[in-house]
Amino acid sequence: MNGVALRFQELQKTGRKAFIPYIVGGDPDLPSLPRVLATLVENGADLIEIGVPFSDPLADGPVIQAASVRARQAGCTLTKLLATIKPVAVRLPVPLILMVYYNQLYLRGTPRFLEEVKAAGVSGLIIPDLPPEAAVELQELAAKLGIALNFLVAPTSKEARIKMAAAASTGFLYTVSVKGVTGTRTSLPPELPAFVRRVKDISPRPVAVGFGIATPEQARMVATLADGVIVGSALVQAITEDPELKKMALLARALREAI
């Protein structure tokens, strides 16, 4: 069993829901990454999603786009990011998940990419622009290396698509809460509970919900529906506003307590 699936199994045994914060790797800079990760763990993260900065992040809203630009301007590349993660991953008690666009796999070749990710201590992948039907080679190689794949479904996904994504996922099924890109929202869609229930009825994997969740109140509501709660833009914005990470730490703790 891969590390992501194992963590969800451990949480489910104790009746806990997963708090999954998202950060952009290399923002505000690469030397800060170990401190950011450690602070998230100290404040209740169960798994951590690290976004690889990309020039055209199609799934991301303005907050994460701006963070990606800053990270790239500061010189962050996938190679440098993995080199920074490697000495940290062995010391962290939580799985790290890389959120990466398919161009990085295409440029390196899937076998080389997975070997580098595994060597860096990454436990799972989220590839938002890769549908499961195009991921046969990736699925086979990732299974051999024990790397969890976590595919996405959206409110527009039909039942057949949800079944396919759930069957291909080996960690959790990433359930997008809104139509659109990432970003904080003042409210979540009223149809979200029915959508999450539908996904959970179909999926044999744990279901984690992300996109638009920004406050402890929103996180608490989502935690009543799903197995995990993913929060990104609000935490990325907190890092932007306070590089000392005090604001991020307070928000992470409040989210963990709400979940």
Salt bridges, closest charged atoms under 4 A:
GLU10 OE1 - ARG7 NE 3.04
ASP27 OD1 - ARG70 NE 2.90
ASP46 OD1 - ARG16 NH2 3.07
ASP46 OD2 - ARG256 NH1 2.31
GLU116 OE1 - ARG108 NE 2.65
GLU116 OE2 - ARG112 NE 2.87
GLU133 OE1 - ARG161 NH1 2.79
GLU159 OE2 - LYS163 NZ 3.28
ASP227 OD2 - LYS200 NZ 2.89
GLU241 OE1 - LYS247 NZ 2.10
